Amino acid sequence: MKVLYANKFFFRNGGSEVVMFDEMEMMRRSQVDVAEISMRDPRNHESKYEPYFVSQKSYRSGSLSRKVSSALSVIHSHEAVRNITKLIRDEKPDILHCHNIYHQLTPSIIKAASRMGMPVVLTLHDFKPVCPIYTQLRNGQPCVKCSGGNYEALLRHRCADGSLGQSAILWAEARYHAAAGSYEHVDKVIAPSRFLRDAVVQRFGRDKVIHIPNAIDASRIEVSDTDQNYVLYFGRLSPEKGVETLLQVHAADQATWRLVIAGSGPLLDDLRSRFPRAEFTGHLSGGALKATIQAASIVVVPSEWHENSPMSVLEAMAHAKPVVASRIGGVPELVRDGATGFLFQPKNGEELSGRIKTLLNDRSLRSRLGLQARRTVENEYSIDRHAGELLSLYSRLIPARGKAEA
């Protein structure tokens, strides 16, 4: 078996890339051949398939004609279609597995692969097929107006950062792929959370959507009893992540407990200037991130959007850390209230403060919840289990569609 993975970034930019790279490693361990297509970028991991990658794209600046050309390439990438067609003819993979392909690769590659007889799997990491801005947020509040295909709500409310121009591009993208039937050529859609599965069933049909949870290799994470008595947030610093709510709680509590914020994003400079009593480390990865999680007492995930299945939660649980998280989206499927951590209502600072203080004041409680979190990861979110489900899915789809045509 040979699997072609598609994702617009070929470095660990976020959760979708973490999932994809882990899956590729799982396949190699299972003696499955792996190929990839992505966008060229100096940060990319090495790949022998780099000649097939699409050119690096930036949608931020340039002349009017350049902006128009960029806007059109967001909707349909002729380059990506041309390159994936050549890759399939040259390498003859058995199946295409797409992850985050929007804007740089575009869903047009789905139709291109399907026309060559190749079965296509799409893992959803957000709500893009039912929400053109992907977050299901409008003015900071959850919104599902586009879920039934009523994308005109995007224009009325200027959901893309209040910009009519950006909203119009995303509206055109959604309408184009609906008319082109791009997603109709997907054989199976993987939803990592049951919440996301239920959100997209109307769009794809119940038979097409399958729930396969994300996974983490807990065997590579050593449980440490280090506890330096601080609360940790790690991840992107953007409005939907709820970091400001956490910082406001810390300030309201007069910084009587230590708060570490590990991450970068559009809010970093603003939050750092307004909340000087918190510790901002900037982006951490590898050993530095691992050491920071190991030394934490609690990990907080204060999201204010419909999270799918955040890898930050699984990573904290694998480190045997109790998680305090928002009761929103797919998060409650991972964090069991009172068993592996605590849940609170999004934006409810008083409730969040109470949950944090309960854990900080009881080391034995956080140790007990943390160890149960680790057991939950090992039993329900293991790499081996995830690999088995993927291989089973691939094996069912390949005979049904046959080998890609040369």
N, C-alpha and C positions, 0 to 999 in steps of 0.2 A: 504494500500500500504506500502511496505517496500523497501527502497532503500539502496543498498550497495555502499558506496563511497570508491574509491581506490586512494591513493596518497602516494608517497614514504616518505614524511615527515608528521608527525602528530603534528606539532607545526607551528607557524606562521613564516615560514622561508622566504617567499616571496609572491608575488602577487597571485600565483596559490593557495597557502594555504589560503590566505585571502578570495579568492573567494569560495573555497570549504567549509571552516568553516561557512561562511555566508549562503551558500546554505543549509547546514545541519541544521542551526538554522531556516531558513525559512521553511524547511520541517517539523520540529518539531512543529512550530507554526501552521502549516496547518494540524496537527494531522497525520502526516506521520511518520512511524517508520524509524529509521536510524541505519545502521550498517556501520562498517568501517574496512578497511584493510590497513596496512601501514608497515613501518619498525620500529623495536624497537629502542628507543633513549631516553636517560635520560631527554631530553627536551620535550618529548611528553606530550600532554594533557592526562588526564586520560581516559581510554576506557575499557569497560567491554569485548571488543573483542580483547584485547591485546594478549591473548594466540594464536590467529591466525596470529599475525604480524610476519613478517620475521625477521631473525636475522640481527643485525647491520652489515653493510658492509663498508669496507674501501679499496680503490683501490690504495693506495699510496705506500705501502712498503711490505716487506716480501721476501721470497726466490723466485727463478725462478718458481718453481712448484706452489707456492702460487699465483704469478702474472698470470700464465697461467690459473689457476682455477678461479681467479677473472675476468679475461678477458672473459672466457666462461660464467660466471654468469651474466655479463653485457648483454649478448646476449639472454640467456634463463635461467630463474631461476626455477629449479625444485622445490625448496622449496616454492616459491610463488604459483606455480601451485598446488602443493599438499595442501597448506594451504587454498587457496581460494576454492578449491574443497570441502574440509572438512567444511569450513564455510557455503558454499551454501547448502550443505546437511543438516547441523545442523540447520541453521537459516532460510532457505527457503526465501530469499529475492526475490522480483519480478523483479528487474532490477539492473544492474551494471552501475554505473556512474564513469568513470575513469577521473582523472585529470593528474597530472604529475607522470607517472608510470615508466619512463624510467630508466634503469640500475639497480635499486634496486628491483623493482617488475617485470619489463619488459612487453612488449606487449603480451607475451605468456599467460598472465592471461585472455586476451580478448578471445582468442580461447578456453581456458579451460571453461570459463563461457558460451560461446555460444554453445559449445557442450552439455551443460546440459540444453539447451533450454531457456537460459536467454537472453533477449535483452540487448544490450550494447550501452551506450552512451559515447563518448569521447569528452571532452572539450580540445581544443588546446590552450595552453598558449604561444606557440612559433612555430617554423617551423620544428620541429624534423622529422615528417614523410617525408618531402621533402628536408631536409637539415640535414645530420647526425650530424653536430656540432650545430644545432638548431638556429644559429644566422643569417644565410645567409650573412656571412662576410668572405672575403678572403683578407688577408693582410690589414685589416682595411677598406676595400671597399665592398659595397653591391655586392653580387654574387648570381646568381640563376642557376648556371650550373647543379646542382644536381636535379633541380625541376622535370625534365622529367624522372627521374630514372637513370641518367647517373652518378652513384655514384663513378665511377672511377676517376672523376675529383678531388675527395677528396684525393686520393692517389697521383695524379700528383702534386698537389699543397701543400700537407702536411698541410691541413687546420687546423688540431688539434694542435695548438700551435707550428707548424713547425716540429712536431714529426711524423716520418713515422710509428713508432710503434703504437702510439695512433690513428693515422689516419686509420691504418689497422684494428684496433679493431672496430672502428665506421663504417668503410666500411663493415666489415663482419657482423656487427649487422644489417645494412640496407639491405644487400643482403639476410641474413637469413630470416628476416621478410617478405621481398618481396616474397621469395620462399615459405615460410610457409603460406603465405596468412593471416597473423595475422590481418592486418587492414581490410581485406575483411569481417571479422566477426563482425565489428562494424556496428550497425544499423543506428546510426546518429552521425555525427560529428558536434560539436558546435564550431563555429568560433565567438569569441567576437567582431571582427572587420570585416568590409566588405573587407578590404585589405587582411586579412588573409584568408577569405573565397575564394577570387579570386585566392590566391596563391596556395591553396590546391585542388581546384575543379578538376584539371586534374588528381590528384592522387586518389581522392575518387569518383569522379563522381558528377555531379551537384545535383542529387536527394538526395544524402546522406548528403550533407553539409547544415547546417542551421545557419543563423546569429542570435545569441542572445547576445546582449550587456552585458558587465559586469554591476554590480549595486553597489550602496552604500546606506546605511541607513542614509540619511541626517537628519532624525528626531533626531538622537542621537548626532548631531553636532550643537552646538549653535554658531550662527554667532556673532562674536565679532568685535567691531570697533577698537580694539587694533591694532596699526600700529607703530612699533618701527623702521621703516625706514631701513629695511635690506632685502636683496635678499636671498632666501633660495633654496638650493637643498637638497632633502632628497631621499635616495635610495642607491643602491649598488654602490660601487666605483670600477668599472671595465671598461676596455677600451671602450667597445661599448656604454657606457652610456654618453660619451661626457663631463664628468666632467672636464677633463683637458682643454678642449676648454673654458669652463666657467671660470676656474681659470686663464687662460692666458689673457682673456678679462679683468678680474678684475685687474691683474697685469699691463696690458697695460694702463689701466685707472688710474694708480697710486694709486689704492685702495681708490679712492675718494668716493666710496660707500661701504657700509658694506656687506660682503658676509659670510653667514653661511652654512657650509657643514655638514649635518647630515647623517651619514651612515658609514658603514665599508665595507671592501672588499680587494682584493689583491693590490689595488693601494694606500691604506690609508697611509702607512708610507712614501712612495715615494712622494706623493702629499703634505703631511704635511711638509716634509722637504724642498721641492722646492718652496712652496707657503706659506710662514710664515705669510703673511698679511691677509689671510683668517682665519676664525674661524672654526675649526674642532671639532665637539661635540662627534664623534664616533656614534655608533648605538644608536638610540632612539626608544622607543616604548611607547605605552599606553599614560598616561597623559603627560609625558615629550615631546613626539612627538606632541601631540595635542596642548600643550601650545606654542611650537616652531612655528608651522604652524599659530596659531592664531595671533602671534605677528609679523609675516612677512608682508612685503609690497607686495612682488611678489614671486611666485614660478617659478623656471626655470627647464625645462625638456629638456636638450640639447642632446638628444640621437643621435647616429650616426649609428644605426642599424635599421632594419625594426621592430620597436616596434609594438606590437599587440594592446593591449588596456590597457595601464599602469594604475594601480590603484592609483598611485601617482597623476595623473592628476585629477581623479575623487575626490580624497580626498581633494586636494587643492581647487577644484571648490566647493565642499560641504562646505568648510570653507569660501566661498565667497572671494577667492583670485584669482586675475588675473594670468593667466599662460602664460609664454613666453616659447614656445616649438619649437622643430625642425619640419620642414615640411617633415616628413618621416613616412612611414608605416601607421599605423592606427591612429596616433596622430591627424592629421587634422580632423578626424571624431569627436573628442572630443573637441578640441580647435578651436573655430570659430574665424578666424582672424578679429580683430577689433570689435568683439562682446563680447567674453568672455576672450580674451587675445590677444596675438600676435604670429605669426609664423615667423620663419626665416630659411634660408637654412642651413642645417647641416654643421658644421665646419666653418661657415662664422662669424668670430669674430666681424667684423665691424658692420654687420647687428644686431647681438645679442646685442652688446654694445648700439646701437641706440635704440633698443626696450626697453632695461632696463632703459635707461636714460629718454626716453619719459614718462614712467610710474612713475619713481621716482620723476620726476619734476611736476607731476600733480596728486595730491591726489584725486581730484574729479573724474578724469578719471579712476583711478584704483578702486575706490569705485564703480563706475557705471559698469565697466566690471566685477568686482567681484560679484556684486549682480545678474547680468545677468547669470554668471556662476552657481551660486547657483540655480537660477530658472531652468536652463537647466538640472541640475542634478535631481532636484525634479520632473520635467515633463517627462524626457526621460530615466533616469537611476535609477529609484526607485527600492527598494527591492521588493515591492509588484508586480510591473510589471514583474520583472525578475522571481519571484516565480510562477506567473501565467503562464508564457511561459514554464517554466520547467515542471510544473504539467501537462500542456496540452500535452507536448511532451511525458512524461512518460505514460500518459493515452492512447495515441495513440499507443505506442509501445508494451505495456504489453498485450493487447488482441491479437495483431498480432502474438506474439511469444508464448504466454501461460505461465503458471506458471513453474518455474524451476523444473525439475524432481528431485525427491528424490534420 
